Amino acid sequence: MDGVIAKIDSPGLEFIIPAVLLVISLFPFLRTAKRAQLLSILSTPIALGLVLGYLKYNNDWANNASRDALLSSTPYQTKIKSSANPSNAYTSSQTCRACHPGEYDSWHKSYHRTMTQLAKPEAVLAKWNGTQLPHRGSQLQLEKTKDEYWVTTIGTDGIKQGKQRMTMTTGSHHLQVYWLGDKKGNLQHPFPYGWLIADQKWAPVEDTFLRDPESAKPNAKWNTVCIDCHSVAGKPRIMASNKGQRTTKTEVAELGISCEACHGPAQEHIAYYQNPFNRYKAEDSKKFAYGITNPDDKKIDHRKSSQVCGQCHSYQFTPNRMDRYNNGPRFLPGGQLNASVNTVVVQPSSFTNASKNTQKDIKKFTTKHGHPHPGKEWLNDRFWSDGMVRVTGREYNGLLDTACFKRGKMSCLSCHSMHSYHDKNDQLAPQMDSNEACYKCHESLRDNLTAHTNHSANSEGSNCYNCHMPHTTYGLLNAIRSHQIDSPSVKTQLATGRVNACNLCHINQSLDWTNKTLNKWYKHELAKLDKDDLGISSVLKTFLMGDAGQRAIAAWHMGWEPAREVSGDHWQPSWLLRGMNDPYAAVRYIAHKSLINDPRLNNIKFDYTGSLSTRDEQIQSATDFWMIEILSREKTTSQPDLLIDNKGIPIETKARYFESKRNNQPITLQE
């Protein structure tokens, strides 16, 4: 009987049951009713049920048609066979839920799951319906019709030029971008605006990244760029016919980053454990699960455990791109990231001084590293000159150069957890946002911390990660902690331009101050400094002279609360107001965010993507408020090391001197 009821959909039980109950409730009256009354009483609920059933049938049909149209215009989610193990297949996260409800729930709440989603109401975070956005002289009119999201382009003459359905979203934490379907297959074209989630505002996509303002606007397709890491087992499969027409038949096992991205295809695992005897044997948790990989670094080698994360969180070279396009990834969790699986991690620290002057040099380099030399421009947009990664999302590159990984057993899961995290923002395991993360190996420091740090035990200077994992990585309009664990070094800063951890906290201090302090505390050899490093804040100098990536990180630290507490908060606004007119949109955004971290200035409005005249007006208004309402009421003194005069404003001649030496080399950090 249950099976029969389950098959009743249209007209639907919710309409049939009330009609039946109505008939039952009227039964006492039927015994005394006349024939005409009897027909009327019986026919009314039946007719009502039929009408409501018909309406529901039409509604279901429309919903199904809408869903089918969405599915046909997006990458096909199907049971893909693994190219590395054709006898196994991906089955989707839904098949894991019945046996692993706890793990499914913690994964489902994570930002990994929502990395790429179909455009449905529960996925779309932006204010869509009724929004109009300017684009190339036209207007983009955004509309939501039931559960469908549409973009209509309206020309300057008011005539509608075209209409496209928004089909997918990418991101759900800091930034969400949108994709428009293609009439020839399921190629996903970028919508020109992204939604800044914390700000609750639209911004042109090109201005949500740190990119050269003179470069061409990005036009990346989801199927060729995002698919590698924002889906499971993606196969781009973009093909051209003999007539030159392009068709796209992209396939994925699942959108977003799901169970099988980390555990591998699960068909064999599921088939094996459908046998009750096998399930009984599996009660011994020390045994490995059949048919899948558990990345737990207590169960497999820490290197292989970390490579599960590294398949996405690293810069890679793909020797056979066409194989990847047609067959998807060959790497499976538990394996090795190398040429045999068509994925080679690029590790610039191993070839910073490599020669590539002759064909022999080039051949030798490729043989040794598994990929050709990527070139100076490619490296500059991703790494510091010593090979440390400078862009977020590539944490595995940092881990590879960390002594704790190379000489110890540190892995990604030493600090992070996919299922036992206490905060989904960083997915850190319990207590791993404290020194407990380091005490697991460096237990001797627990009772001897201040002797090592030379800071009070409860200060920011005694938090291991502030000194050994400072915010020297850029990403998502923020500064992010480096995942290459190292120690502050003046010599390294002079060689790379990467501000050391001491100066990133003591942002009012010069490099000379750090040079002498590290020599006194840790016996570092004194580095030879030029005159510009002797009497000016190292962060301020970087803010004025550095490339756009360095300026962004310097501006971020001017608003970082620990730095403000130790370095004062009276001098940064004048410089941040200057940074709000930087040629790079990302620097302008960060400068404004750091400015309003000051409680006195948290109501200052600024459109970092606005026209130059609009920005100038807003900056002037903010400057007037700062100088008249705040600065004029405070006692100010000259601060030469911060290039501030006795009125509390920048010394213009010195500011221009450092700006004249700025590194204006175009840069686009490749997040």
C-alpha positions as CSV (number, residue, x, y, z in Angstrom):
1,M,0.0,0.0,0.0
2,D,2.9,2.4,0.8
3,G,4.2,1.9,-2.7
4,V,0.9,2.8,-4.2
5,I,0.5,6.0,-2.2
6,A,4.1,7.0,-2.9
7,K,3.3,6.9,-6.7
8,I,0.4,9.4,-6.3
9,D,1.9,12.8,-7.2
10,S,-0.4,14.8,-9.5
11,P,-3.1,15.5,-8.5
12,G,-1.3,15.0,-5.2
13,L,-2.2,13.6,-1.8
14,E,-2.4,17.1,-0.3
15,F,-5.6,17.6,-2.5
16,I,-7.0,14.1,-2.5
17,I,-6.9,13.6,1.3
18,P,-8.8,16.8,2.2
19,A,-11.5,15.9,-0.4
20,V,-11.9,12.4,1.2
21,L,-12.0,13.8,4.7
22,L,-14.7,16.3,3.6
23,V,-16.8,13.5,2.2
24,I,-16.5,11.6,5.5
25,S,-17.4,14.6,7.6
26,L,-20.6,15.1,5.5
27,F,-21.6,11.4,5.8
28,P,-24.1,12.0,8.6
29,F,-26.0,14.4,6.4
30,L,-26.1,12.0,3.5
31,R,-28.6,9.8,5.2
32,T,-31.3,12.5,5.4
33,A,-30.5,14.4,2.2
34,K,-32.7,14.5,-0.8
35,R,-31.4,13.2,-4.2
36,A,-30.5,16.7,-5.5
37,Q,-28.8,17.7,-2.3
38,L,-27.0,14.4,-2.3
39,L,-25.6,15.0,-5.8
40,S,-24.5,18.5,-4.8
41,I,-22.8,17.4,-1.6
42,L,-20.9,14.6,-3.3
43,S,-20.0,16.5,-6.5
44,T,-18.6,19.6,-4.8
45,P,-15.5,18.1,-3.1
46,I,-14.9,15.8,-6.1
47,A,-14.9,18.8,-8.5
48,L,-12.8,20.8,-6.1
49,G,-10.3,17.9,-5.9
50,L,-10.1,17.6,-9.7
51,V,-9.6,21.4,-10.2
52,L,-6.9,21.6,-7.6
53,G,-5.3,18.4,-8.9
54,Y,-5.3,19.9,-12.4
55,L,-3.7,23.1,-11.1
56,K,-1.0,21.2,-9.3
57,Y,-0.3,19.0,-12.3
58,N,0.2,22.1,-14.4
59,N,2.5,23.6,-11.8
60,D,4.5,20.4,-11.5
61,W,4.8,20.2,-15.3
62,A,6.1,23.9,-15.4
63,N,8.5,23.2,-12.6
64,N,9.8,20.1,-14.3
65,A,10.2,21.9,-17.6
66,S,12.2,24.7,-15.9
67,R,14.4,22.2,-14.0
68,D,15.0,20.2,-17.2
69,A,16.0,23.4,-19.1
70,L,18.4,24.3,-16.3
71,L,20.0,20.8,-16.3
72,S,20.3,20.7,-20.1
73,S,22.2,24.1,-20.1
74,T,24.7,23.2,-17.3
75,P,27.4,20.6,-17.0
76,Y,25.8,17.1,-16.9
77,Q,26.0,15.6,-13.5
78,T,26.4,11.9,-14.1
79,K,28.0,8.7,-12.9
80,I,31.4,9.2,-14.5
81,K,33.8,6.3,-14.6
82,S,37.2,7.1,-13.2
83,S,39.7,7.4,-16.0
84,A,42.4,6.1,-13.6
85,N,40.2,3.2,-12.5
86,P,37.6,2.4,-15.1
87,S,36.1,-0.4,-13.0
88,N,35.0,2.2,-10.4
89,A,32.6,5.1,-10.8
90,Y,31.5,8.2,-9.0
91,T,28.1,7.9,-7.4
92,S,27.5,11.4,-5.8
93,S,27.3,12.5,-2.2
94,Q,23.7,11.4,-1.9
95,T,24.8,7.8,-1.8
96,C,27.0,8.5,1.2
97,R,24.3,10.0,3.3
98,A,22.5,6.9,4.5
99,C,25.6,5.3,6.1
100,H,27.5,8.5,7.0
101,P,24.9,11.0,8.2
102,G,27.2,12.9,10.5
103,E,30.0,13.3,7.9
104,Y,27.4,14.2,5.3
105,D,25.9,16.9,7.5
106,S,29.3,18.6,8.4
107,W,30.3,18.5,4.7
108,H,26.9,19.9,3.7
109,K,27.3,22.9,5.9
110,S,30.8,23.7,4.5
111,Y,31.8,26.2,1.9
112,H,33.3,23.3,-0.1
113,R,29.9,22.0,-1.0
114,T,28.6,25.4,-2.2
115,M,31.6,26.2,-4.3
116,T,29.5,25.7,-7.5
117,Q,25.8,25.3,-7.5
118,L,22.8,25.4,-9.9
119,A,21.1,28.7,-9.9
120,K,18.3,28.0,-7.4
121,P,16.8,30.3,-4.7
122,E,18.7,28.5,-1.9
123,A,22.0,29.1,-3.8
124,V,21.7,32.7,-5.1
125,L,22.9,35.2,-2.5
126,A,22.8,38.4,-4.5
127,K,19.9,40.9,-4.6
128,W,18.7,39.9,-8.1
129,N,15.2,40.8,-8.9
130,G,14.7,44.4,-9.9
131,T,18.4,45.3,-10.1
132,Q,19.8,47.2,-13.0
133,L,23.5,47.3,-13.7
134,P,25.4,49.3,-16.4
135,H,27.5,47.4,-18.9
136,R,29.2,48.7,-22.0
137,G,26.7,51.5,-22.6
138,S,23.7,49.2,-22.0
139,Q,21.8,48.2,-18.9
140,L,21.5,44.7,-17.5
141,Q,18.1,44.2,-16.1
142,L,17.9,41.3,-13.6
143,E,14.7,39.5,-13.0
144,K,13.6,36.5,-11.0
145,T,10.6,34.6,-12.4
146,K,9.5,31.9,-10.0
147,D,12.7,30.0,-9.4
148,E,14.4,31.2,-12.6
149,Y,17.0,34.0,-12.8
150,W,17.2,36.1,-16.0
151,V,19.4,38.8,-17.5
152,T,17.9,41.2,-20.1
153,T,20.2,43.5,-21.9
154,I,18.6,46.9,-22.7
155,G,20.2,49.2,-25.2
156,T,20.6,53.0,-24.9
157,D,17.5,53.3,-27.0
158,G,15.5,51.3,-24.5
159,I,15.1,48.4,-26.8
160,K,15.7,44.9,-25.4
161,Q,18.7,43.3,-27.1
162,G,18.7,39.9,-25.6
163,K,17.7,37.7,-22.7
164,Q,19.8,34.9,-21.0
165,R,19.1,32.7,-18.1
166,M,21.6,32.6,-15.2
167,T,22.4,29.0,-14.7
168,M,25.1,28.5,-12.1
169,T,26.9,30.2,-9.1
170,T,30.4,29.9,-7.9
171,G,31.4,30.9,-4.4
172,S,29.3,31.5,-1.2
173,H,31.8,32.7,1.4
174,H,33.3,36.1,0.3
175,L,32.4,36.5,-3.3
176,Q,29.7,34.9,-5.5
177,V,30.0,35.0,-9.3
178,Y,27.4,33.9,-11.8
179,W,27.3,32.1,-15.1
180,L,25.1,32.3,-18.1
181,G,24.2,29.3,-20.3
182,D,25.1,28.8,-23.9
183,K,22.7,27.8,-26.7
184,K,25.4,25.4,-28.1
185,G,25.8,22.9,-25.4
186,N,26.5,23.7,-21.8
187,L,29.4,26.2,-21.9
188,Q,29.1,28.7,-19.0
189,H,29.8,32.4,-19.8
190,P,30.7,34.8,-17.0
191,F,28.2,37.3,-15.9
192,P,30.1,40.6,-15.7
193,Y,29.3,41.4,-12.1
194,G,30.0,39.6,-8.8
195,W,28.3,39.9,-5.4
196,L,30.5,41.0,-2.5
197,I,28.8,39.0,0.3
198,A,30.0,40.9,3.3
199,D,29.4,44.3,1.7
200,Q,26.0,43.2,0.2
201,K,26.8,45.0,-3.1
202,W,27.5,44.4,-6.7
203,A,31.0,45.0,-8.2
204,P,32.4,44.4,-11.7
205,V,34.1,41.0,-11.7
206,E,37.4,42.4,-12.9
207,D,37.4,44.7,-9.8
208,T,37.0,41.9,-7.4
209,F,40.5,40.6,-8.2
210,L,43.9,42.3,-8.0
211,R,44.6,42.8,-11.7
212,D,46.3,45.2,-14.0
213,P,43.7,47.9,-14.8
214,E,45.1,48.2,-18.3
215,S,44.8,44.5,-19.1
216,A,41.9,43.0,-21.0
217,K,38.8,42.2,-19.0
218,P,38.6,38.5,-18.0
219,N,36.4,36.3,-20.0
220,A,37.1,32.9,-18.4
221,K,34.6,30.1,-19.0
222,W,33.7,27.9,-16.1
223,N,34.1,24.8,-18.2
224,T,37.8,25.5,-18.9
225,V,39.0,27.2,-15.7
226,C,36.8,26.6,-12.6
227,I,35.9,23.0,-13.5
228,D,39.3,21.6,-12.3
229,C,38.7,22.4,-8.7
230,H,35.1,23.5,-8.3
231,S,33.6,20.2,-9.3
232,V,34.3,16.5,-9.0
233,A,35.9,14.6,-11.8
234,G,35.1,17.3,-14.4
235,K,35.5,16.7,-18.1
236,P,35.4,20.0,-20.1
237,R,34.8,18.2,-23.5
238,I,34.7,21.4,-25.6
239,M,34.7,20.2,-29.2
240,A,34.6,21.8,-32.7
241,S,32.9,20.2,-35.6
242,N,34.3,20.0,-39.1
243,K,32.2,23.1,-39.9
244,G,34.1,25.0,-37.3
245,Q,31.2,25.2,-34.9
246,R,31.9,24.7,-31.2
247,T,29.8,22.4,-29.0
248,T,30.3,21.8,-25.3
249,K,29.3,18.6,-23.6
250,T,30.9,19.1,-20.2
251,E,30.4,16.3,-17.7
252,V,31.0,16.3,-13.9
253,A,30.4,13.7,-11.2
254,E,29.0,16.5,-9.0
255,L,29.1,20.2,-8.8
256,G,30.9,21.7,-5.9
257,I,33.6,19.8,-3.8
258,S,31.9,16.7,-2.4
259,C,32.7,13.4,-0.7
260,E,34.3,11.8,-3.7
261,A,36.7,14.7,-4.4
262,C,38.6,13.7,-1.2
263,H,37.7,9.9,-0.9
264,G,37.7,8.9,-4.6
265,P,34.9,7.2,-6.6
266,A,32.7,5.2,-4.3
267,Q,30.9,2.6,-6.5
268,E,33.1,-0.3,-5.4
269,H,32.9,0.9,-1.8
270,I,29.1,0.9,-1.8
271,A,28.8,-2.5,-3.6
272,Y,31.2,-4.0,-1.0
273,Y,29.4,-2.8,2.0
274,Q,26.0,-3.8,0.8
275,N,27.0,-7.2,2.0
276,P,26.1,-7.4,5.8
277,F,29.1,-9.6,6.5
278,N,31.4,-7.0,5.1
279,R,29.7,-4.3,7.2
280,Y,30.2,-6.4,10.3
281,K,33.9,-6.8,9.6
282,A,34.2,-3.0,9.2
283,E,33.3,-2.4,12.8
284,D,37.1,-2.4,13.5
285,S,37.8,1.2,12.8
286,K,41.5,0.6,12.6
287,K,41.0,-1.1,9.2
288,F,41.0,0.8,6.0
289,A,37.6,1.3,4.3
290,Y,37.4,-0.9,1.2
291,G,37.2,0.9,-2.2
292,I,37.8,4.5,-1.0
293,T,40.6,6.5,0.6
294,N,40.4,8.1,4.0
295,P,42.8,11.1,3.8
296,D,43.3,11.0,7.6
297,D,47.0,11.5,8.2
298,K,46.9,8.9,11.0
299,K,45.9,6.3,8.4
300,I,48.0,7.2,5.4
301,D,51.3,8.9,4.9
302,H,51.2,12.6,5.6
303,R,52.4,13.4,2.1
304,K,49.7,11.5,0.4
305,S,47.1,12.9,2.8
306,S,48.2,16.5,1.9
307,Q,48.1,15.7,-1.8
308,V,44.4,15.1,-1.5
309,C,44.1,18.8,-0.7
310,G,47.0,19.7,-3.1
311,Q,45.0,18.4,-6.1
312,C,43.2,21.8,-5.9
313,H,45.2,24.0,-3.5
314,S,48.3,24.3,-5.7
315,Y,49.7,25.6,-8.9
316,Q,50.0,22.8,-11.4
317,F,51.2,21.9,-14.9
318,T,49.2,19.5,-17.0
319,P,51.5,17.7,-19.4
320,N,48.6,16.4,-21.6
321,R,45.9,19.1,-21.6
322,M,43.7,17.3,-24.2
323,D,43.6,14.2,-22.1
324,R,42.4,16.3,-19.1
325,Y,39.8,18.0,-21.4
326,N,38.4,14.7,-22.7
327,N,38.9,12.3,-19.8
328,G,39.0,14.5,-16.7
329,P,41.6,14.1,-13.8
330,R,43.7,11.0,-13.5
331,F,44.7,11.7,-9.9
332,L,42.9,9.8,-7.3
333,P,43.1,10.4,-3.5
334,G,45.8,8.2,-2.0
335,G,47.9,8.6,-5.2
336,Q,50.8,10.9,-6.1
337,L,50.6,14.2,-7.9
338,N,53.1,13.7,-10.7
339,A,53.3,13.3,-14.4
340,S,51.9,9.7,-14.3
341,V,48.5,11.2,-13.3
342,N,48.9,14.2,-15.7
343,T,49.3,16.7,-12.8
344,V,52.7,18.2,-11.8
345,V,52.9,20.7,-8.9
346,V,55.0,23.7,-9.8
347,Q,57.5,24.4,-7.0
348,P,59.5,27.5,-7.9
349,S,61.7,27.4,-4.7
350,S,63.5,24.5,-6.4
351,F,64.4,26.5,-9.5
352,T,64.7,30.2,-8.5
353,N,68.2,30.4,-10.0
354,A,67.8,27.9,-12.9
355,S,69.4,28.7,-16.2
356,K,67.3,28.6,-19.3
357,N,69.6,30.2,-21.8
358,T,70.1,27.3,-24.2
359,Q,68.1,24.5,-25.6
360,K,70.1,22.1,-23.5
361,D,69.3,24.1,-20.3
362,I,65.6,24.0,-21.2
363,K,65.6,20.3,-21.9
364,K,67.5,19.6,-18.6
365,F,65.0,21.8,-16.7
366,T,62.0,20.0,-18.1
367,T,63.4,16.6,-17.4
368,K,64.2,17.5,-13.8
369,H,61.0,19.3,-12.9
370,G,58.4,17.6,-15.1
371,H,57.3,20.9,-16.8
372,P,58.9,23.6,-18.9
373,H,60.0,26.8,-17.2
374,P,56.9,28.9,-16.7
375,G,58.5,32.2,-17.3
376,K,59.1,35.3,-15.2
377,E,55.7,36.9,-15.7
378,W,53.8,33.8,-14.8
379,L,55.9,33.4,-11.6
380,N,55.6,37.1,-10.6
381,D,51.8,36.9,-10.7
382,R,51.8,33.9,-8.3
383,F,55.0,33.7,-6.2
384,W,57.5,35.9,-4.4
385,S,61.0,35.9,-5.9
386,D,62.2,33.2,-3.5
387,G,59.4,30.8,-4.5
388,M,57.0,31.4,-1.6
389,V,53.5,31.5,-2.9
390,R,51.9,35.0,-2.6
391,V,48.3,34.2,-3.7
392,T,45.6,32.4,-1.7
393,G,44.1,29.0,-2.6
394,R,47.5,27.4,-3.2
395,E,48.4,26.5,0.3
396,Y,49.9,23.1,-0.7
397,N,52.7,25.1,-2.4
398,G,53.5,26.7,0.9
399,L,53.3,23.4,2.8
400,L,55.8,21.8,0.4
401,D,58.5,24.3,1.4
402,T,57.8,24.0,5.2
403,A,60.3,22.1,7.3
404,C,57.5,20.7,9.5
405,F,56.2,18.9,6.4
406,K,59.6,18.0,4.8
407,R,61.3,16.8,7.9
408,G,58.3,16.1,10.1
409,K,54.8,14.7,9.6
410,M,52.8,17.9,9.4
411,S,49.9,17.7,6.9
412,C,46.9,19.9,6.0
413,L,44.9,17.8,8.5
414,S,47.3,18.7,11.3
415,C,45.3,21.9,11.6
416,H,42.2,21.6,9.4
417,S,39.3,19.2,9.4
418,M,36.6,18.6,6.9
419,H,34.2,17.1,9.5
420,S,35.3,18.2,13.0
421,Y,35.8,21.9,12.4
422,H,34.7,24.4,15.0
423,D,34.3,27.3,12.6
424,K,33.5,26.8,8.9
425,N,35.3,29.9,7.9
426,D,38.7,28.3,8.0
427,Q,37.6,24.7,8.8
428,L,40.1,24.6,11.7
429,A,39.9,21.6,14.0
430,P,39.2,22.4,17.7
431,Q,42.0,24.5,19.4
432,M,43.9,24.7,16.1
433,D,43.5,28.5,16.1
434,S,45.8,28.7,19.1
435,N,49.3,27.6,19.9
436,E,48.0,24.1,20.6
437,A,48.5,23.5,16.9
438,C,52.3,24.0,17.3
439,Y,52.6,22.4,20.8
440,K,51.7,19.1,19.3
441,C,55.3,18.9,18.0
442,H,57.0,21.7,19.9
443,E,55.8,20.7,23.4
444,S,59.0,22.2,25.0
445,L,57.8,25.7,24.2
446,R,54.6,25.4,26.3
447,D,56.3,26.2,29.6
448,N,59.0,28.3,28.0
449,L,57.0,30.5,25.6
450,T,58.1,34.0,26.6
451,A,61.8,33.1,26.6
452,H,61.3,32.1,23.0
453,T,59.0,35.0,21.8
454,N,60.3,37.8,24.0
455,H,56.7,38.9,24.3
456,S,54.3,38.5,27.2
457,A,52.5,35.2,27.1
458,N,49.0,36.7,26.4
459,S,50.1,39.1,23.7
460,E,49.7,38.7,19.9
461,G,53.5,38.4,19.7
462,S,53.3,35.1,21.6
463,N,50.9,33.6,19.1
464,C,53.0,31.3,17.0
465,Y,51.2,31.9,13.7
466,N,51.6,35.7,13.9
467,C,55.4,35.3,13.7
468,H,55.6,32.2,11.6
469,M,52.5,32.4,9.4
470,P,52.0,36.1,8.8
471,H,49.5,37.6,6.4
472,T,51.8,37.8,3.4
473,T,49.5,36.1,0.9
474,Y,46.9,38.0,-1.1
475,G,43.4,36.8,-1.9
476,L,39.7,37.7,-1.9
477,L,40.4,41.4,-1.4
478,N,42.2,40.5,1.9
479,A,45.6,39.5,3.3
480,I,45.7,35.8,4.1
481,R,48.1,33.9,6.3
482,S,51.1,32.3,4.6
483,H,51.0,28.5,4.7
484,Q,54.7,28.3,4.4
485,I,55.9,28.3,7.9
486,D,59.1,30.4,8.3
487,S,60.7,32.9,10.6
488,P,61.1,36.7,10.4
489,S,64.2,37.7,8.4
490,V,65.4,41.2,7.4
491,K,67.6,39.6,4.7
492,T,64.7,37.8,3.2
493,Q,62.7,41.0,3.0
494,L,65.5,42.8,1.3
495,A,65.8,40.0,-1.3
496,T,62.0,39.6,-1.9
497,G,60.2,42.7,-0.9
498,R,58.0,40.6,1.4
499,V,57.6,42.5,4.7
500,N,58.7,40.4,7.7
501,A,56.3,39.4,10.5
502,C,57.8,41.8,13.0
503,N,57.1,44.9,10.9
504,L,53.6,43.6,9.9
505,C,52.6,43.9,13.6
506,H,54.8,46.9,14.5
507,I,53.7,48.8,11.4
508,N,55.1,52.1,12.8
509,Q,58.7,50.7,13.0
510,S,61.5,50.8,10.5
511,L,63.4,47.9,9.1
512,D,66.4,49.1,11.0
513,W,64.5,48.6,14.2
514,T,63.7,45.0,13.3
515,N,67.3,44.5,12.1
516,K,68.6,45.4,15.5
517,T,65.9,43.6,17.5
518,L,66.4,40.3,15.7
519,N,70.2,40.6,16.2
520,K,69.7,41.3,19.9
521,W,67.1,38.5,20.5
522,Y,68.1,35.8,18.1
523,K,71.6,36.7,17.1
524,H,70.7,37.3,13.4
525,E,73.5,38.8,11.5
526,L,72.9,42.5,10.9
527,A,71.8,43.2,7.3
528,K,73.2,46.1,5.4
529,L,70.4,48.7,4.9
530,D,70.2,51.7,2.7
531,K,69.2,55.1,4.1
532,D,65.5,54.7,3.2
533,D,65.2,51.8,5.6
534,L,66.8,53.6,8.5
535,G,64.2,56.1,9.5
536,I,60.8,55.2,7.9
537,S,58.1,52.7,8.8
538,S,58.8,49.6,6.7
539,V,55.1,49.0,6.0
540,L,54.6,52.7,5.0
541,K,57.6,52.5,2.7
542,T,56.1,49.3,1.1
543,F,52.7,51.1,0.9
544,L,54.3,53.9,-1.1
545,M,56.9,52.0,-3.1
546,G,55.7,48.4,-3.6
547,D,53.9,46.8,-6.4
548,A,50.1,46.5,-6.2
549,G,50.2,43.3,-4.3
550,Q,52.6,44.7,-1.7
551,R,50.5,47.8,-1.4
552,A,47.4,45.8,-0.8
553,I,49.0,43.8,2.0
554,A,50.5,47.0,3.6
555,A,47.1,48.7,3.5
556,W,45.4,45.7,5.0
557,H,47.9,45.7,8.0
558,M,47.1,49.4,8.6
559,G,43.7,48.3,9.6
560,W,44.6,45.0,11.3
561,E,43.5,45.3,15.0
562,P,46.6,43.8,16.6
563,A,48.8,46.2,14.6
564,R,46.7,49.2,15.4
565,E,46.9,48.3,19.1
566,V,50.7,48.2,19.2
567,S,51.4,50.9,16.6
568,G,48.8,53.5,17.4
569,D,45.8,54.5,15.3
570,H,46.4,58.2,14.8
571,W,48.5,58.2,11.6
572,Q,47.1,55.6,9.3
573,P,44.0,57.5,8.1
574,S,45.9,60.1,6.1
575,W,47.8,57.4,4.2
576,L,44.7,55.1,3.7
577,L,42.8,58.1,2.2
578,R,45.7,58.4,-0.2
579,G,45.5,54.6,-1.0
580,M,41.8,55.0,-1.8
581,N,42.9,56.6,-5.1
582,D,45.3,53.8,-6.1
583,P,45.1,52.8,-9.8
584,Y,44.3,49.2,-8.7
585,A,40.7,48.7,-7.6
586,A,41.7,46.0,-5.1
587,V,44.1,48.3,-3.3
588,R,41.4,51.0,-3.1
589,Y,38.9,48.5,-1.6
590,I,41.4,47.3,1.0
591,A,42.5,50.9,1.9
592,H,38.8,51.9,2.5
593,K,38.1,48.7,4.6
594,S,41.2,49.5,6.8
595,L,40.1,53.1,7.1
596,I,36.6,52.2,8.5
597,N,38.1,49.7,10.9
598,D,38.8,52.9,12.9
599,P,35.6,53.4,15.0
600,R,35.9,57.1,14.4
601,L,35.6,56.7,10.7
602,N,33.4,53.6,10.3
603,N,30.6,55.6,8.6
604,I,32.7,56.9,5.7
605,K,31.2,55.7,2.4
606,F,33.3,54.9,-0.7
607,D,32.5,53.4,-4.0
608,Y,35.8,51.8,-5.0
609,T,34.6,51.0,-8.5
610,G,33.0,54.4,-9.1
611,S,34.2,56.9,-11.6
612,L,37.4,58.9,-10.9
613,S,35.3,62.1,-10.2
614,T,33.0,60.3,-7.8
615,R,35.9,58.8,-5.9
616,D,37.7,62.1,-5.7
617,E,34.6,63.7,-4.2
618,Q,34.2,60.9,-1.7
619,I,37.9,61.0,-0.7
620,Q,37.8,64.8,-0.3
621,S,34.7,64.5,1.9
622,A,36.3,61.8,4.0
623,T,39.6,63.9,4.2
624,D,37.7,67.0,5.4
625,F,35.9,65.0,8.1
626,W,39.2,63.4,9.3
627,M,41.0,66.7,9.5
628,I,38.3,69.0,10.7
629,E,36.2,66.8,13.0
630,I,38.9,64.6,14.4
631,L,42.5,65.7,13.7
632,S,42.0,69.3,14.6
633,R,40.8,68.3,18.1
634,E,43.7,66.1,18.9
635,K,47.2,67.1,19.9
636,T,49.5,66.3,17.0
637,T,53.3,66.2,16.9
638,S,55.8,65.6,14.0
639,Q,56.5,61.9,13.3
640,P,59.3,61.8,10.8
641,D,59.4,57.9,10.7
642,L,55.8,58.0,9.6
643,L,56.3,61.0,7.3
644,I,53.8,63.0,9.3
645,D,54.2,66.7,10.1
646,N,53.3,68.6,13.2
647,K,49.8,69.1,11.9
648,G,49.2,65.4,11.6
649,I,49.2,65.2,7.8
650,P,51.6,63.6,5.3
651,I,54.8,65.4,4.4
652,E,54.1,65.7,0.7
653,T,57.6,66.1,-0.6
654,K,58.8,62.9,1.1
655,A,55.6,61.0,0.1
656,R,56.2,61.9,-3.5
657,Y,59.9,60.9,-3.2
658,F,59.0,57.4,-2.2
659,E,56.1,57.2,-4.7
660,S,58.5,58.2,-7.5
661,K,60.4,55.0,-6.8
662,R,57.3,52.8,-6.8
663,N,57.3,49.5,-8.6
664,N,54.8,50.1,-11.4
665,Q,55.4,46.8,-13.1
666,P,51.9,45.6,-14.2
667,I,50.7,42.7,-12.1
668,T,47.6,40.4,-12.0
669,L,47.7,38.1,-9.0
670,Q,46.2,34.8,-10.2
671,E,43.8,33.6,-7.5
